[in-house]
Amino acid sequence: MIKIINITKKFNDRLILDNINFEVTNNLLAILGPTGSGKTVLLKIIVGLIKPDAGQILIDKNESIGFVFQHSALFDSLTVRQNISLPLEEKTNLSKREINEQVLKIADLLNINQAFLNKNCQELSGGERKIVAIARAIINNPTYLFYDEPTTGLDPITHDRVCSIIKNLAKPGIIVTHSEPTIKMVEAQPIFHLKSAKLLSTKEYYEQS
Amino acid sequence: MSTIVDFIIFPFTSLFSLGKGSKTFERFIEASYEIGVNSLPIIIVISFFLGLVTTVQSFYQISNMLPKYFLGLTVGRMIMIELGPVLAAMTVTARCVSAMAAEIGTMKITEQIDALKVMKINPQNYLAKPRILAMLVTLPCLNAVTIVVSMLSGAIFSQIFFSINVNTFFYGLTHPFHPIDFWSSFIKSIFFAFWISSAGIYYGFQTTGGAKEVGQSATKSVVLSIALILVFDFIAAIILF
């Protein structure tokens, strides 16, 4: 379980997150909010990339987090295969054969073919990059998966493909987006709204609107 | 003040950062190839003309005053002690240090460094350590190439244009021979390598913003590297001679 306790963050006196509290358990939880509302900041605080001004994050020692970045954050000088296998290459003592087997397993799960694995990441479209980013995030089987705007800028067909991948993976974690159709397609529950630095439940959000 | 302290600490924390040794070695080989082998053509061209210019200027200063073998002595000492290590380091700064700052800066602004952190891969071990080690190995080698090519071009030029026999030129080069002249060149190269690679990588890691800031990081890394080369050159001159 991940516990987010009293998280507050300001940037240049502008309050971005005000006393945020919630828990991530066994569901894919959604946080909806317009651009600039602080969704990405919240995710980055939880994984330790940004320090909060106040509050704390509690994560069990043996639990891990995979992260799908908004702009995919792939290593363009590497191939798709090298990008996906990077966490295993760097953090495990698996042999080349075992790593390759693991990559092929993930590729199979996400409908990625052999030719695609050998492509250079510079050649990929936005949607393809998202799929590779998801593959890289799940290769070492993290406990939770965080998605930062996973469908932004995608055409409708790729949008639906990425959503169905997220739904079928059924990994607990957090998805942050400004798109309500995405939340519906991935069947995330519960849904929170980030408004004026506060995290509101759907009921509270509609009461305030 | 904290920036200066951060910069001084940065290469040490990078070198002592933990990661998978075999992968660090692979990246070290890649970086060594990029810095060492790919810099060879420009180093050879610059060294060739460095030898010519030094020979012409030295001949102008000593002709009709000193024995001919003094040309080899003067050119040899100037190149070995001063011009070789300084010009090799400056060439590598222009070619590789700016590229390091730009590459790592781009990785920073496109969240690739954040991605490494989330994957629990130490970015300093992944990006900085192999590059610093590669620079420590390749810059002294490039310095050796600079010295050899410059002296050969100087010797051949003085034979053709000043009628000073190559043997006479090389006699001056080795008489008198002080081992410190030779070693100081490589000691300087190692110091330069350590700090200029650190400057490029450090500014890359400090980049925030967009394309403009990446360019600024590359510029700052070059400016700082050149300043550090000259400062350390002066300090080395005081300590070693």
Interface residues (C-beta under 8 A of the other chain):
Chain A: K44 V47 G48 L49 I65 G66 F67 F69 Q70 H71 A73 L74 F75 L86 P87 E89 E90 K91 R136
Chain B: G19 K20 K23 M107 T110 E111 Q112 D114 A115 K117 V118 M119 K120 I121 Y126
